[in-house]
Amino acid sequence: MSTNLRVSLHGKMVGLSPENNLVSEGIEISRPAVDAIITVGLEVANVRAINIQLNDSTGSAIVDVETVEIIMFLNAARTAFAAVGGSTGIAIGTDGALLALVAKKVFLATSETTGSIDLSWTDTGTEVAYLGVRLPNGRIVMSAALTNA
């Protein structure tokens, strides 16, 4: 990785990598995933497919594995957490890995090297829920409503 480094006031080499990530002494100190696009599919037999695409500061898909937090909220404003989290909740699809921290409500997800995470939401009821992705920089990107009919 070639970088455009400069010496800081503290004598450390800092600069931007070609991907515009902050680098110090050759170690990346800002994470590449700064944005996400969440696509929620139509309900089919109480299941909705969800794709999360992690993007860099230029809007391009990241080319690294990244870990993000997924939180189920009651509303898009994030003022309350989902009551139940769906009858079965969130499950991993073909891309990425998923670890439940709080059953059906809080997860850690790891993307593929393309920044893609595929999930499914199963709810046989009509609970209102929104999926929030907390990125490494702390920003939370919200999905559309996951409510099933």
Buried (B, 14 or more C-beta within 10 A) or exposed (E): EEBEBEEEEEEEBBBBBEBEBBBBEEEBEBBBBBBBBBEBEEBEEBBBBBBBBBBBBEEEBBEBBBBBBBBBBBBEEEEEBBEBBBBBBBBBBEBBEBEBEEEBBBBEBBBBEBBBBBBBBBBEEEBBBBBBBBBBEEEBBBBEBBBBE
